[in-house]
Amino acid sequence: DPEGRIVSWNIGARQIKGYTAEEAIGMHFSRFYTEHDRKRGWPQEELVRAARDGRVEDEAWRVGKDGSLFWANVVITALRTDEGQLRGFLKITRDLTERKQAEEVIRQSEERLRLMIESVRDYAIFMLDPEGRVADWNTGAERLLGYGEAEMMGQHFALLFTPEDIREGAPERELRKAVNEGRAEDERWHVRKDGTLFWATGVVTPLLDEGGNLQGFSKVMRDFTERRRAEEALMMSETRFR
């Protein structure tokens, strides 16, 4: 009704919230809100907004009869007479707890992955958007390449290639190969922020959504300069002894 007391109650409401129609009718709808939301006056504020704007939509935790919490999508619509007089509200609630729990599992998984990537210091790990611009930059990338995250965000990863490789289109070729073959792996000279060269292995992997659409790339690099120098020294030594 206009004050927020329940005047009708369907089977779905009983299933989601646990109250029978006999228990619920006459009860104020704020009963289903958390104590925090009740103290801040959110149920009343929703009615005010619905009356003013025609409807209000919200997603938040709600409370069932047994005290358990469920994540709900709520739409409250103002009901008016032909003359425009407010006669009450229609409230539709959907239980989205399973979706919320799945999202939380994904969020925690992504956070663990982010922390793991950030803690890796022997590898440069960074993410690119579909055009090859840097979208994420780990501590290992900062240590290996010399650029801070703020400096690299939005920059094209071609900045890390030698001028010769850039002229030959190596960065673009690497991304195309990753898309076409599922990954691109190479070893080549790269350039640090201070201009020094280092020999690195690199693996680029495309990141796809559920529909197979390209969302970007991940690139993992490791510095093998010492190994490369040792191989070159060995080759020079073998050449002298021939």
Secondary structure, 3 states (H helix, E strand, C coil): CCCCECCCCCHHHHHHHCCCHHHHCCCEHHHHECHHHHHCCHHHHHHHHHHHHCEEEEEEEEECCCCCEEEEEEEEEEEECCCCCEEEEEEEEEECHHHHHHHHHHHHHHHHHHHHHHHCCCCEEEEECCCCEEEEECHHHHHHHCCCHHHHCCCEHHHHECHHHHHCCHHHHHHHHHHHHCCEEEEEEEECCCCCEEEEEEEEEEEECCCCCEEEEEEEEEECHHHHHHHHHHHHHHHHCC
